[in-house]
Amino acid sequence: MNKISIISACRNESAHIRSFLDSLLSQDIADMQWEAVVADGMSTDDTRAILESYSRKHSNLRFIDNPGRIVSTGLNEAIRASTGEIILRMDAHTRYATDYCLRCVETLDQTGADNVGGPARTSAEGVLPQAIAAAYHSPFSTGGAKFHDPTYEGPVDTVTYGCWRRTTLERIGGFDETLVRNQDDELNLRLLRSGGSIWQNPRIMSWYSPRATLSGLFHQYFQYGFWKVAVIKKHGTPGSWRHLVPAGFALANGLLLVSIAIAAMFSASKLLLLASILWLVMISLYASANLIASFAAAYQSGWKLLPYLPFVFFAYHLSYGSGFLAGLFRFRSSSASSFTNESVFARITR
């Protein structure tokens, strides 16, 4: 049996790190040779003390420093510090079925894929977080990405977290350390373009805790959109054309509203009428689609979520789209490595 190295990167996770470590240590892998390496991004809360306490009690668990402080540098540090032939990633904001690791390794062996994982399931408490989770699984917010479908089994273009043979990561290289977000998507895109394959197994079960506020969701997806531009710039083409739709929506809104303002300022009645009609048509179509998607999501997840869902969908689209446009502007003259950890584009928040 190959040795398994479970890797994770965290920073200032005192509210979640205990439940994550308990979930990790409860994995049904007693018959396997395994280790867990957690890279801490120089936490300033109680995270390091908690990691140290757990590592003293469990010889299979250790933590290391991640001076880079972001996920991609932390994962690479953990990979370099690990010794297993199989690398399995876990995230601190996720709860895992006790057979999660076992299913990952089985799927890796049975399918022969280069990367395997389960679908993106969510677990949320409170009406607004539940609405955010419900929208997360809707094709209206995700463009129909298969890893958002908890029932789909088969090849995908990306997968939640991941499980690889070490030789695969050595062949394609680790995570791109210039990326604060989208490092998973970029690695998987690189893997596919090198001739590799990614497989999703719905029996690999985990539950992610989504953002609990609209401001937190907006900040998260603004960064996703922003850093997606860096991935596209690196590879010369988007991994999927669905990534461009929110940016088109945000750009069209901006251009039409600016046209309306200019026309009103200079009393250009024809331009004002044309721009107003186009904007109203676009907004009406979007509002109709949003309401249909909201009713569909509420039907699936609970009618109490309906009043929140239109705003949640709008937050997903506007944040990702505006982040993408900001990325187009900034990456014209700035490299992905030029952002500090404390800038709005790089700071990870919950």
Stockholm file with secondary structure:
# STOCKHOLM 1.0

chainA/1-350         MNKISIISACRNESAHIRSFLDSLLSQDIADMQWEAVVADGMSTDDTRAILESYSRKHSNLRFIDNPGRIVSTGLNEAIRASTGEIILRMDAHTRYATDYCLRCVETLDQTGADNVGGPARTSAEGVLPQAIAAAYHSPFSTGGAKFHDPTYEGPVDTVTYGCWRRTTLERIGGFDETLVRNQDDELNLRLLRSGGSIWQNPRIMSWYSPRATLSGLFHQYFQYGFWKVAVIKKHGTPGSWRHLVPAGFALANGLLLVSIAIAAMFSASKLLLLASILWLVMISLYASANLIASFAAAYQSGWKLLPYLPFVFFAYHLSYGSGFLAGLFRFRSSSASSFTNESVFARITR
#=GR chainA/1-350 SS CCCEEEEEEESSCTTTHHHHHHHHHTCSCTTSCEEEEEEECCCSSSHHHHHHHHHHHCTTEEEEECTTCSHHHHHHHHHHHCCCSEEEECCTTEEECTTHHHHHHHHHHHHCCSEEECCCEECCCSHHHHHHHHHHTSHHHHTTCGGGCTTCCEECSCCSSCEEEHHHHHHHCSCCTTCSSCHHHHHHHHHHHTTCCEEECTTSCEEECCCSSHHHHHHHHHHHHHHHHHHHHHHSSCSCGGGGHHHHHHHHHHHHHHHHHHHHHTTCHHHHHHHHHHHHHHHHHHHHHHHHHHHHHHHHHCGGGTTTHHHHHHHHHHHHHHHHHHHHHHTTTCCGGGCCTTSTTTCCCC
#=GC SS_cons         CCCEEEEEEESSCTTTHHHHHHHHHTCSCTTSCEEEEEEECCCSSSHHHHHHHHHHHCTTEEEEECTTCSHHHHHHHHHHHCCCSEEEECCTTEEECTTHHHHHHHHHHHHCCSEEECCCEECCCSHHHHHHHHHHTSHHHHTTCGGGCTTCCEECSCCSSCEEEHHHHHHHCSCCTTCSSCHHHHHHHHHHHTTCCEEECTTSCEEECCCSSHHHHHHHHHHHHHHHHHHHHHHSSCSCGGGGHHHHHHHHHHHHHHHHHHHHHTTCHHHHHHHHHHHHHHHHHHHHHHHHHHHHHHHHHCGGGTTTHHHHHHHHHHHHHHHHHHHHHHTTTCCGGGCCTTSTTTCCCC
//
